Amino acid sequence: MEQVLELDIPARPEFVALVRLVVSSVASTRRVLADERIDDLKLAVSEACTNAIEAHGAVSVDDHVTVRLEEGDDRLEVNIDDRGSGFDPQSLPEHPPVTDPERLNFERGLGIPLIRTLVDEVAFESSGDGTSVRLTIYCGRAKIDDVDL
């Protein structure tokens, strides 16, 4: 049985902390995840939400950003949907390895590569009407008193 929780947040940076809190709460109480994996998920969600908020600002859109948590039997998915102008994730520049001193010349554009390393799967669907980012972490459901949540 799939559980869904949806948040519509104003496209303002101060609401990213609220999203992190909700994601952390769901992940820590309803899923079997190590604290480090929860931290990874919170960071990935923060990056994706920040990108969505910046996408709204770039085209002066006042719509809300939608964050949807979907719980499956073996996974937790977080979807972040914006109404920006969209982008092609394949067109992102390749960054040098982190051990290469040339990497220090990249101050922006590290969010999506970071997201890709923090979650088990990431998918982007982008069009002129916005972008949807789906973050997936594979994990089981938590049990309390032998009852699946």
C-alpha positions in Angstrom: 0.0 0.0 0.0 1.5 3.3 -1.1 1.3 6.3 1.2 1.6 9.8 -0.2 2.2 13.2 1.5 2.2 16.4 -0.6 3.4 19.8 0.4 2.9 23.0 -1.7 5.4 25.5 -0.5 6.0 29.1 -1.6 9.1 29.4 -3.8 11.1 31.0 -1.1 14.4 29.7 0.5 13.0 29.8 4.1 10.6 27.0 3.3 13.5 24.6 2.4 14.0 24.0 6.1 10.4 22.9 6.5 10.7 20.4 3.7 13.9 19.0 5.2 12.1 18.6 8.5 9.1 16.8 7.0 11.4 14.5 4.9 13.6 13.7 7.9 10.5 13.0 10.1 9.0 10.6 7.5 12.4 8.9 6.8 13.3 8.4 10.5 9.9 7.3 11.8 8.4 5.4 9.0 11.4 3.8 7.2 14.4 1.7 8.0 17.2 4.0 7.2 20.6 4.8 8.9 21.0 8.3 10.1 23.7 8.9 7.4 21.2 7.9 4.7 18.6 10.3 6.1 21.1 13.1 6.1 22.0 12.2 2.5 18.3 12.4 1.5 17.8 15.7 3.4 20.8 17.2 1.5 19.6 15.9 -1.9 16.0 17.3 -1.2 17.5 20.6 -0.1 19.5 20.9 -3.4 16.5 20.0 -5.5 14.2 22.4 -3.7 16.8 25.2 -4.0 17.1 24.6 -7.7 13.3 24.6 -8.1 13.1 27.9 -6.1 15.8 29.4 -8.3 14.0 28.2 -11.4 10.9 30.1 -10.3 12.9 33.3 -9.6 14.6 33.1 -13.0 11.2 33.4 -14.8 9.4 35.4 -12.1 6.8 32.7 -11.4 4.8 33.0 -8.2 3.5 29.4 -8.2 4.3 27.1 -5.4 6.8 24.3 -5.6 5.2 20.9 -5.0 7.1 18.3 -2.9 5.5 14.9 -2.8 6.7 12.0 -0.6 5.6 8.5 -1.8 6.2 5.5 0.3 6.4 2.1 -1.4 7.1 -1.2 0.2 10.8 -1.1 -0.7 11.4 2.6 -1.3 10.9 6.2 -0.4 10.5 8.7 -3.3 10.5 12.4 -3.1 9.3 14.4 -6.1 10.0 18.1 -6.4 8.0 19.9 -9.1 8.6 23.5 -10.3 7.0 25.7 -12.9 10.3 27.2 -14.2 11.4 27.2 -17.8 12.9 23.7 -17.6 16.4 22.6 -18.5 18.2 19.7 -20.2 20.1 17.7 -17.6 22.2 16.1 -20.3 23.5 19.6 -21.3 25.2 20.2 -17.9 29.0 20.7 -18.2 31.2 17.8 -17.1 33.1 18.7 -13.9 36.7 17.6 -13.3 37.2 14.9 -10.5 37.2 16.3 -7.0 40.9 15.6 -6.7 41.7 17.8 -9.7 42.7 21.3 -8.7 40.7 22.6 -11.7 37.6 21.6 -9.7 38.1 24.7 -7.6 37.1 26.9 -10.6 33.5 25.5 -10.3 31.6 27.5 -7.8 28.1 26.6 -9.2 26.6 23.7 -10.9 27.6 21.1 -8.3 24.0 20.5 -7.0 22.9 17.9 -9.6 26.1 15.9 -9.5 25.8 15.9 -5.7 22.2 14.8 -5.8 23.2 11.9 -8.0 25.7 10.7 -5.4 23.4 11.0 -2.4 20.4 9.0 -3.5 19.9 5.6 -5.1 18.1 6.9 -8.2 17.4 10.3 -9.6 15.2 11.1 -12.6 14.5 14.5 -14.3 11.5 15.3 -16.5 11.8 18.8 -17.9 9.8 20.9 -20.3 9.0 24.5 -21.0 6.4 24.2 -18.2 8.8 23.2 -15.5 10.9 20.4 -14.1 10.1 17.3 -12.0 12.9 15.7 -10.0 12.3 12.3 -8.5 14.7 11.1 -5.8 14.5 7.5 -4.7 16.1 5.7 -1.7 15.6 2.0 -1.4 14.6 1.1 2.2 12.1 -1.0 4.1 9.2 0.1 6.1 9.7 0.6 9.8 7.8 -1.7 12.2 6.5 -0.6 15.6 5.1 -3.4 17.8 5.2 -5.7 14.8 2.9 -3.5 12.7 4.1 -2.2 9.3 3.8 1.5 9.0 
